[in-house]
Amino acid sequence: MAHADIGQSNILFWNKQVARGAQILSALLIRALPSAADTPQHQDAREGSPLASFKSSGISNLHSVAKPFKNTEYANSRRWKNLKQVVAQEQADSDWPVDFPAYWAIDAPPSLLPQKKYCDITGLPALYTDPKTNIRYHSAEVYRVVRTLPPGSEQLYLAARNANVTLK
């Protein structure tokens, strides 16, 4: 029970802080208004403003005011679906036209950019190619490793990217 009392006192403390903040805010807003010596037409315009109605209402705690635009019985019944569920649902609905764009049939045209080249040893972007073995490498350090490879082992690296030479 002691924990419930502590929680209740914290709520009361913060409600008082919010009420005090609302009072300070309303005082600052009222000071920001033009003085009463303004022309009558400006005074009439201010009387119909939301600030004037707030000032005349005497409300100091905005949390205690009923909010008619907020439905307390509203519950979000929308269920989010992941891509797998969306694809399964669209495939179940097989009455789509053949050329209708859908998640399971997304096709892209070939890229106009050149294919990226990666180092056969490290997997980093390859800036260079060894002319003797056709192995792509990233830096001079990797090139030293390529130079020390035993004969025939470069074919294994080339086979990994389907660039190996097979003699028939």
Rosetta silent file (secondary structure, phi, psi, omega in degrees, C-alpha in Angstrom):
SEQUENCE: MAHADIGQSNILFWNKQVARGAQILSALLIRALPSAADTPQHQDAREGSPLASFKSSGISNLHSVAKPFKNTEYANSRRWKNLKQVVAQEQADSDWPVDFPAYWAIDAPPSLLPQKKYCDITGLPALYTDPKTNIRYHSAEVYRVVRTLPPGSEQLYLAARNANVTLK
SCORE:     score description
SCORE:     0.000 S_00000001
   1 L     0.000  -27.510 -177.444    0.000    0.000    0.000 S_00000001
   2 H   -65.267  -34.971  179.426    2.928    2.319    0.642 S_00000001
   3 H   -66.920  -37.461  179.169    3.865    2.210   -3.057 S_00000001
   4 H   -65.112  -37.663  179.298    0.347    3.240   -4.097 S_00000001
   5 H   -67.044  -39.079  178.960    0.500    6.241   -1.739 S_00000001
   6 H   -65.217  -43.338  178.587    3.847    7.313   -3.190 S_00000001
   7 H   -63.103  -40.836  179.368    2.493    7.012   -6.739 S_00000001
   8 H   -65.067  -40.349 -179.812   -0.619    8.988   -5.831 S_00000001
   9 H   -68.419  -34.290  175.838    1.444   11.757   -4.253 S_00000001
  10 H   -64.159  -40.794  178.762    3.639   11.923   -7.378 S_00000001
  11 H   -63.316  -44.685  179.014    0.552   12.309   -9.546 S_00000001
  12 H   -62.813  -40.828  178.940   -0.767   15.101   -7.350 S_00000001
  13 H   -59.545  -47.748 -177.624    2.632   16.818   -7.421 S_00000001
  14 H   -69.937  -33.170  175.199    2.796   16.742  -11.226 S_00000001
  15 H   -62.160  -39.985  177.859   -0.817   17.901  -11.576 S_00000001
  16 H   -66.217  -38.858  179.225    0.067   20.922   -9.445 S_00000001
  17 H   -64.764  -40.950  179.173    3.153   21.566  -11.579 S_00000001
  18 H   -65.846  -42.421  178.390    1.094   21.401  -14.779 S_00000001
  19 H   -61.982  -42.345  179.019   -1.529   23.728  -13.322 S_00000001
  20 H   -64.081  -40.989  177.573    1.187   26.191  -12.298 S_00000001
  21 H   -62.006  -39.773  178.060    2.707   25.994  -15.790 S_00000001
  22 H   -64.924  -39.025  178.129   -0.699   26.729  -17.350 S_00000001
  23 H   -63.999  -44.173 -179.936   -1.100   29.778  -15.079 S_00000001
  24 H   -63.500  -42.728 -179.694    2.330   31.096  -16.056 S_00000001
  25 H   -63.465  -44.666  179.791    1.606   30.504  -19.736 S_00000001
  26 H   -65.648  -36.034  177.702   -1.733   32.288  -19.606 S_00000001
  27 H   -65.295  -40.351  178.439   -0.131   35.224  -17.750 S_00000001
  28 H   -66.483  -39.524  179.179    2.552   35.498  -20.438 S_00000001
  29 H   -66.450  -38.334  179.702   -0.029   35.349  -23.210 S_00000001
  30 H   -67.216  -38.688  177.388   -2.146   38.032  -21.570 S_00000001
  31 H   -65.588  -29.128 -177.974    0.899   40.311  -21.237 S_00000001
  32 H   -75.378  -13.776  178.755    1.652   39.815  -24.912 S_00000001
  33 L   -68.905  150.496  175.230   -1.722   41.290  -25.872 S_00000001
  34 L   -63.782  159.239 -176.164   -1.790   44.946  -26.987 S_00000001
  35 L   -69.900  167.521 -178.235   -2.797   47.482  -24.376 S_00000001
  36 L   -72.445  -10.744 -179.916   -6.397   48.598  -23.770 S_00000001
  37 L   -78.917    2.853  179.025   -5.591   51.968  -25.335 S_00000001
  38 L   -68.210  170.499 -179.550   -5.861   50.392  -28.763 S_00000001
  39 L   -66.090  155.617 -179.258   -8.610   51.319  -31.139 S_00000001
  40 H   -62.326  -30.976 -178.711  -12.072   49.844  -30.487 S_00000001
  41 H   -67.524  -35.975  175.800  -11.984   47.784  -33.658 S_00000001
  42 H   -69.534  -34.800 -179.498   -8.888   45.903  -32.443 S_00000001
  43 H   -66.551  -39.139  178.462  -10.494   45.469  -29.032 S_00000001
  44 H   -65.363  -38.813 -179.763  -13.592   43.888  -30.613 S_00000001
  45 H   -65.516  -35.727 -179.403  -11.399   41.538  -32.643 S_00000001
  46 H   -72.917  -31.190 -178.346   -9.573   40.466  -29.484 S_00000001
  47 H   -64.757  -29.841  179.468  -12.765   39.770  -27.556 S_00000001
  48 L   -88.537   -1.276 -176.757  -13.722   37.050  -30.032 S_00000001
  49 L   -75.752  157.563  178.313  -10.284   35.455  -30.006 S_00000001
  50 H   -61.105  -33.046 -179.982   -9.633   32.085  -28.348 S_00000001
  51 H   -66.601  -39.650  179.199   -7.271   33.759  -25.900 S_00000001
  52 H   -66.120  -40.601  178.691   -9.964   36.167  -24.751 S_00000001
  53 H   -67.767  -34.146  176.885  -12.424   33.308  -24.238 S_00000001
  54 H   -66.494  -41.029 -179.197   -9.752   31.373  -22.333 S_00000001
  55 H   -65.086  -40.960 -177.196   -9.071   34.403  -20.120 S_00000001
  56 H   -77.677  -17.924 -177.384  -12.744   34.934  -19.365 S_00000001
  57 H   -76.090  -25.876  178.757  -13.400   31.254  -18.618 S_00000001
  58 L    78.476   17.648 -179.668  -11.183   31.233  -15.515 S_00000001
  59 L   -80.918  128.083  178.775   -9.692   27.818  -16.340 S_00000001
  60 L  -111.589  -19.113  179.904   -6.304   27.306  -14.759 S_00000001
  61 L  -121.900  109.517 -177.136   -5.762   23.580  -15.392 S_00000001
  62 H   -70.658  -20.423  179.450   -6.207   22.479  -18.991 S_00000001
  63 H   -72.250  -20.836 -179.293   -6.128   18.796  -17.994 S_00000001
  64 H   -86.227   -6.280 -178.177   -9.401   19.194  -16.112 S_00000001
  65 L   -83.769  135.353  177.811  -11.242   20.477  -19.186 S_00000001
  66 L   -68.812  140.158 -179.487  -13.400   17.973  -21.075 S_00000001
  67 L  -113.041   97.163 -175.480  -12.183   17.331  -24.601 S_00000001
  68 L   -68.173  -18.443 -178.659  -15.218   16.595  -26.808 S_00000001
  69 L   -81.512   -8.552 -176.523  -13.031   15.842  -29.833 S_00000001
  70 L  -107.485  116.900 -179.581  -11.376   12.883  -28.092 S_00000001
  71 L   -87.566  116.029 -178.404  -13.374    9.648  -27.974 S_00000001
  72 L   -73.274  -18.054 -177.975  -12.389    7.673  -24.867 S_00000001
  73 L   -93.134    1.232 -178.891  -13.942    4.473  -26.230 S_00000001
  74 L   -73.744  132.152  174.612  -11.835    4.499  -29.400 S_00000001
  75 L  -131.678  131.138 -178.903   -9.503    1.549  -29.824 S_00000001
  76 L   -72.147  109.515 -178.126   -7.247    1.178  -32.815 S_00000001
  77 L   -95.914    2.522 -179.872   -8.394   -2.063  -34.420 S_00000001
  78 L   -73.728  131.759 -178.691   -6.028   -1.764  -37.384 S_00000001
  79 L  -110.656  125.472 -179.388   -3.560   -4.617  -37.518 S_00000001
  80 L   -79.147  140.444 -179.383   -0.240   -4.054  -39.228 S_00000001
  81 L  -113.842  143.177  174.730    0.930   -6.737  -41.639 S_00000001
  82 L   -86.075  174.057 -174.498    4.475   -7.612  -42.538 S_00000001
  83 H   -61.018  -37.153 -179.023    5.597   -8.177  -46.141 S_00000001
  84 H   -63.084  -39.993  179.043    5.192  -11.954  -45.918 S_00000001
  85 H   -68.859  -38.756  178.947    1.538  -11.586  -44.886 S_00000001
  86 H   -64.420  -44.323  179.796    0.858   -9.051  -47.648 S_00000001
  87 H   -63.572  -43.551  179.672    2.385  -11.334  -50.287 S_00000001
  88 H   -62.283  -39.713  179.677    0.422  -14.335  -49.031 S_00000001
  89 H   -68.172  -41.613 -179.498   -2.819  -12.351  -49.133 S_00000001
  90 H   -69.187  -34.349  177.486   -2.162  -11.030  -52.635 S_00000001
  91 H   -70.869  -30.391  177.777   -1.284  -14.495  -53.935 S_00000001
  92 H   -68.797  -32.600  176.557   -4.505  -15.843  -52.432 S_00000001
  93 L   -85.925   83.815 -172.090   -6.435  -13.236  -54.414 S_00000001
  94 L   -86.055    8.607 -179.070   -5.640  -14.779  -57.795 S_00000001
  95 L   -88.258   17.073  177.684   -8.173  -12.721  -59.763 S_00000001
  96 L   -77.332  148.117  173.675   -5.583  -10.020  -60.505 S_00000001
  97 L   -65.177  159.043 -175.646   -4.690   -9.277  -64.135 S_00000001
  98 L   -64.226  -39.505 -175.818   -1.378  -10.660  -65.349 S_00000001
  99 L   -90.239   11.562 -179.739    0.231   -7.241  -65.829 S_00000001
 100 L   -76.220  129.596 -179.574   -0.966   -5.859  -62.451 S_00000001
 101 L   -70.670  129.319  179.635    1.968   -4.742  -60.243 S_00000001
 102 L  -143.300  166.952 -176.150    2.163   -6.759  -57.037 S_00000001
 103 H   -63.146  -35.846 -175.603    4.744   -7.547  -54.377 S_00000001
 104 H   -82.658   -8.458 -176.784    5.488  -11.043  -55.640 S_00000001
 105 H  -124.783   32.528  179.868    5.967   -9.919  -59.241 S_00000001
 106 L   -77.844  118.513  177.725    8.121   -6.818  -58.916 S_00000001
 107 L  -120.584  139.539  178.128   10.548   -6.754  -61.797 S_00000001
 108 L  -117.324  145.062  176.619   13.085   -4.047  -62.421 S_00000001
 109 L   -69.174  162.668  178.659   14.809   -3.309  -65.694 S_00000001
 110 L   -60.770  147.619 -178.698   18.554   -3.862  -65.863 S_00000001
 111 L   -70.812  145.201  176.749   20.608   -1.127  -64.276 S_00000001
 112 L   -85.627  -13.826  179.190   22.221    1.480  -66.485 S_00000001
 113 L   -79.982  150.730  176.739   25.138    1.777  -64.059 S_00000001
 114 L   -67.621  151.410 -179.132   28.173   -0.481  -64.504 S_00000001
 115 L   -65.561  138.679  179.462   28.349   -3.543  -62.292 S_00000001
 116 L   -73.626  143.856 -178.970   30.281   -3.016  -59.063 S_00000001
 117 L  -112.759  132.446 -177.696   33.537   -4.925  -58.765 S_00000001
 118 E  -119.761  151.877  179.965   34.670   -6.398  -55.445 S_00000001
 119 L   -64.421  132.384  179.502   38.004   -7.763  -54.262 S_00000001
 120 L   -70.813  -20.584 -176.984   38.175  -11.549  -54.605 S_00000001
 121 L   -93.961  -50.363 -172.474   40.213  -11.829  -51.407 S_00000001
 122 L  -102.047  -24.851 -176.570   38.679   -9.318  -48.976 S_00000001
 123 L    88.740   -0.403  176.323   35.270   -8.458  -50.448 S_00000001
 124 L   -78.001  164.813  177.365   36.029   -4.723  -50.393 S_00000001
 125 E   -57.273  129.880 -176.568   35.490   -2.588  -53.524 S_00000001
 126 L   -91.024  122.005  177.855   38.126   -3.634  -56.062 S_00000001
 127 L   -96.263  -18.021 -172.826   40.034   -0.804  -57.628 S_00000001
 128 E  -134.448  159.029  174.847   42.549   -2.982  -59.482 S_00000001
 129 E  -131.689  132.914  177.670   42.764   -6.232  -61.455 S_00000001
 130 L   -74.309  120.391 -176.588   45.839   -8.441  -61.705 S_00000001
 131 L   -68.418  -25.465 -177.619   46.507   -8.808  -65.456 S_00000001
 132 L   -76.907  -43.626 -174.851   48.217  -12.182  -65.034 S_00000001
 133 L  -109.262   -9.560 -175.664   45.525  -13.984  -62.992 S_00000001
 134 L    64.558   18.973  176.024   42.455  -11.706  -63.513 S_00000001
 135 L   -83.373  133.078  177.390   41.946  -11.575  -59.741 S_00000001
 136 E   -85.365  140.546  179.840   40.468   -8.320  -58.520 S_00000001
 137 E  -140.275  160.212 -172.187   42.130   -6.752  -55.489 S_00000001
 138 L   -92.054  -42.332 -173.382   41.584   -3.768  -53.222 S_00000001
 139 L  -148.364  179.229 -179.824   45.042   -2.471  -52.305 S_00000001
 140 H   -64.621  -32.748  178.440   48.781   -3.104  -52.528 S_00000001
 141 H   -63.429  -42.835  179.243   48.650   -5.262  -49.393 S_00000001
 142 H   -69.032  -34.395  179.113   46.133   -7.589  -51.013 S_00000001
 143 H   -62.945  -35.805  176.289   48.207   -7.611  -54.209 S_00000001
 144 H   -62.374  -37.509  177.381   51.148   -8.990  -52.219 S_00000001
 145 H   -67.146  -41.271  179.478   48.874  -11.829  -51.087 S_00000001
 146 H   -62.104  -39.449  179.637   47.764  -12.441  -54.697 S_00000001
 147 H   -65.373  -29.060 -177.933   51.421  -12.644  -55.819 S_00000001
 148 L   -90.830    0.559  179.277   52.132  -15.332  -53.177 S_00000001
 149 L   -65.823  139.869  177.407   49.203  -17.580  -54.164 S_00000001
 150 L   -68.707  155.334 -179.195   50.297  -21.053  -55.363 S_00000001
 151 L   -60.298  136.062  179.413   49.695  -21.836  -59.054 S_00000001
 152 L    92.620  -21.920 -178.125   46.151  -22.933  -59.782 S_00000001
 153 L   -75.326  -20.104  178.145   44.631  -21.521  -56.586 S_00000001
 154 H   -66.878  -24.710  177.331   43.583  -18.343  -58.379 S_00000001
 155 H   -64.927  -30.779  177.390   41.067  -20.491  -60.261 S_00000001
 156 H   -67.406  -39.676  177.632   39.259  -21.139  -56.961 S_00000001
 157 H   -68.345  -38.902  177.949   38.894  -17.392  -56.357 S_00000001
 158 H   -68.533  -33.486  178.786   37.697  -16.864  -59.927 S_00000001
 159 H   -66.295  -29.350  179.951   35.232  -19.741  -59.563 S_00000001
 160 H   -63.481  -29.359  178.249   33.671  -17.984  -56.574 S_00000001
 161 L  -111.390   19.877  176.975   32.526  -15.193  -58.901 S_00000001
 162 L    57.623   42.704  178.139   31.912  -17.475  -61.934 S_00000001
 163 L  -123.781   15.200 -177.104   34.865  -16.084  -63.859 S_00000001
 164 L   -76.730  157.081 -179.806   37.075  -19.178  -63.874 S_00000001
 165 L   -98.071  124.292  176.385   38.533  -20.625  -67.059 S_00000001
 166 L  -116.858  125.356  179.322   37.542  -24.180  -67.856 S_00000001
 167 L   -94.129  134.936 -178.997   39.337  -25.933  -70.672 S_00000001
 168 L  -105.209    0.000    0.000   37.438  -28.580  -72.629 S_00000001
